[in-house]
């Protein structure tokens, strides 16, 4: 029977890859063969599950000492998750990211929240010119996205920006314009203080776009998009949006203020009727989710006319799949569905 000591270093590295990074490093005490294996780990995940300040400081010291010793020529992924508080200085994160960039990192994920005043996390400029980076995920209002004019991310396919702060109005546009192969984009905004008022998303390669925009966010009414797949959350009444290439739309509408649910539903119906469908002649799949309390406040109801001239082109020519979740039985919804099924001549799937 073969012993574990008979296994090749390559196979042992694959085995310890399945362990938490700190545990994988601790295997160095097992034997001389194991002493340096952890330095070749292709995937690194550091997660601050702090018990107290002492243990948190010990963990930060562990990263500081071990990450610079990493020898793998390519880091497949570096995940820095659940970091926050006042113990971790932003300069440390910048230094750790710099090390990963020097090892041609392919996936970088940072989640950082601080609930007290202090400096923002400013990532190195080399992040925005990294040829190897394929996935970038940033989360936290204290992460400052400061994009240099020399930005170029030729391999980036997945980008997630959750509740980050942008250095200026143009940072987001500049970043997206230098991602030539970007396919999946998620942008979450929940604060008017993120320095963005107009969102412009132009990416010919984009296949999926998810926007989650909170009610507190400022907007001057401009939102320019041209994706193949779009998921909108709380954006129905924010702008006139053109989706002339859109094929798959997922529309999620919810209202935290139940007393305004009727008015919100009216907005949904108007939105679906006036621009979501009318400006999407190639739409094939529509997923509609409504999560509201069905109160019947006074509001202007939508008139669903049966005149053929008012029917969106996609209903007549292209829409094949329709999913509607959250149906509460209001007259508004019944009228909408009646109009929809009467004219959806190509519809094949309904849930």
Long-range contacts (C-beta under 8 A, 24 or more apart in sequence): 5-31, 5-33, 9-33, 9-37, 9-40, 12-37, 13-37, 13-40, 13-41, 13-42, 16-41, 17-41, 17-42, 17-43, 20-45, 20-47, 21-45, 21-46, 22-46, 22-59, 22-62, 25-62, 25-66, 36-71, 38-66, 39-69, 39-70, 39-71, 39-72, 40-71, 40-72, 41-70, 41-72, 42-72, 42-74, 42-75, 42-76, 42-77, 43-75, 43-76, 43-77, 44-70, 44-75, 44-77, 44-78, 44-79, 44-100, 45-77, 45-78, 45-79, 45-81, 46-79, 46-80, 46-81, 47-79, 47-81, 47-82, 48-81, 48-82, 48-83, 48-84, 48-88, 49-82, 50-85, 53-87, 56-85, 56-87, 56-88, 57-87, 60-87, 60-88, 60-92, 63-92, 63-96, 64-92, 67-96, 67-99, 68-99, 70-99, 70-103, 72-103, 73-103, 73-104, 74-103, 74-104, 74-105, 74-106, 74-132, 75-100, 75-103, 75-104, 75-105, 75-106, 76-105, 76-106, 76-107, 77-105, 77-106, 77-107, 77-108, 77-109, 77-135, 78-105, 78-107, 78-108, 78-109, 79-107, 79-109, 80-109, 80-110, 80-111, 80-112, 81-109, 81-110, 81-111, 82-111, 83-110, 83-111, 83-112, 83-113, 84-112, 84-113, 84-114, 84-115, 84-140, 85-114, 85-115, 85-116, 86-114, 86-116, 86-118, 88-112, 89-119, 90-118, 90-119, 90-120, 90-121, 90-122, 90-142, 93-121, 93-123, 94-121, 94-122, 94-123, 94-124, 97-123, 97-124, 97-127, 98-124, 98-126, 101-126, 101-127, 101-130, 104-130, 104-131, 104-132, 105-130, 105-132, 105-133, 106-132, 106-133, 106-134, 106-135, 106-155, 107-133, 107-134, 107-135, 107-136, 108-133, 108-135, 108-136, 108-137, 109-135, 109-136, 109-137, 109-138, 110-137, 110-138, 110-139, 110-140, 110-143, 111-137, 111-139, 111-140, 112-139, 112-140, 112-142, 112-143, 113-139, 113-140, 113-141, 113-142, 114-140, 114-142, 118-142, 120-144, 120-165, 122-146, 125-150, 128-152, 128-153, 128-175, 128-178, 129-153, 131-155, 134-158, 135-159, 136-160, 137-162, 138-162, 138-164, 139-163, 139-164, 140-164, 141-165, 141-191, 141-193, 141-194, 145-171, 145-172, 145-175, 146-171, 147-171, 147-174, 147-175, 147-178, 149-174, 151-175, 151-178, 152-178, 153-178, 153-179, 154-180, 154-181, 155-181, 156-181, 156-182, 157-181, 157-182, 157-183, 157-184, 158-182, 158-183, 158-184, 158-185, 159-184, 159-185, 159-186, 160-185, 160-186, 161-186, 161-187, 161-188, 162-186, 162-188, 163-188, 163-189, 163-190, 163-191, 163-194, 164-194, 165-191, 165-193, 165-194, 165-195, 166-194, 166-195, 166-196, 167-195, 168-195, 169-195, 169-196, 169-197, 169-198, 171-195, 172-196, 172-199, 172-200, 173-200, 173-202, 176-200, 176-201, 176-202, 176-203, 177-202, 179-203, 180-205, 181-205, 182-206, 183-207, 183-208, 184-208, 185-209, 185-210, 185-227, 186-210, 186-211, 186-212, 187-211, 187-212, 188-212, 188-213, 189-213, 189-214, 189-217, 190-214, 190-216, 190-217, 191-216, 191-217, 192-216, 192-217, 192-218, 198-222, 198-223, 199-223, 199-224, 200-224, 201-225, 201-226, 201-227, 202-226, 203-227, 211-235, 213-238, 215-256, 236-267, 236-268, 236-271, 237-267, 237-271, 240-275, 241-275, 241-279, 242-275, 242-279, 243-276, 243-279, 243-280, 243-283, 244-279, 244-280, 244-281, 244-282, 245-282, 246-280, 246-282, 246-283, 247-282, 247-283, 247-284, 247-285, 248-283, 248-284, 248-285, 248-287, 249-276, 249-280, 249-283, 249-285, 249-286, 249-287, 250-287, 250-289, 251-276, 251-286, 251-287, 251-288, 251-289, 252-289, 252-291, 253-288, 253-289, 253-290, 253-291, 253-292, 254-290, 254-291, 254-292, 255-291, 255-292, 255-293, 258-292, 258-293, 258-295, 259-295, 259-297, 260-297, 261-292, 261-293, 261-294, 261-295, 261-297, 262-294, 262-295, 262-296, 262-297, 262-298, 262-299, 263-297, 263-299, 264-292, 265-290, 265-292, 265-330, 265-332, 265-333, 266-299, 266-300, 266-301, 266-302, 266-332, 269-302, 269-332, 269-336, 270-302, 272-336, 273-302, 273-304, 273-312, 273-336, 277-312, 277-314, 277-315, 278-312, 278-313, 280-312, 280-314, 281-312, 281-313, 281-314, 281-317, 281-318, 282-314, 282-318, 283-314, 283-318, 283-319, 284-314, 284-318, 284-319, 284-320, 284-321, 285-319, 285-320, 285-321, 285-322, 286-319, 286-321, 286-322, 286-323, 287-322, 287-323, 287-325, 288-322, 288-323, 288-324, 288-325, 288-326, 289-324, 289-325, 289-326, 290-324, 290-325, 290-326, 290-327, 290-328, 290-333, 291-326, 292-326, 292-328, 294-328, 294-329, 294-330, 296-330, 301-331, 301-332, 302-332, 302-335, 302-336, 304-335, 304-336, 304-338, 304-339, 306-339, 306-342, 308-343, 311-343, 315-340, 315-343, 315-344, 315-345, 316-343, 316-345, 316-346, 317-345, 317-346, 318-346, 319-344, 319-346, 319-347, 320-346, 320-347, 320-348, 320-349, 321-347, 321-348, 321-349, 321-350, 322-347, 322-349, 322-350, 322-351, 323-350, 323-351, 324-350, 324-351
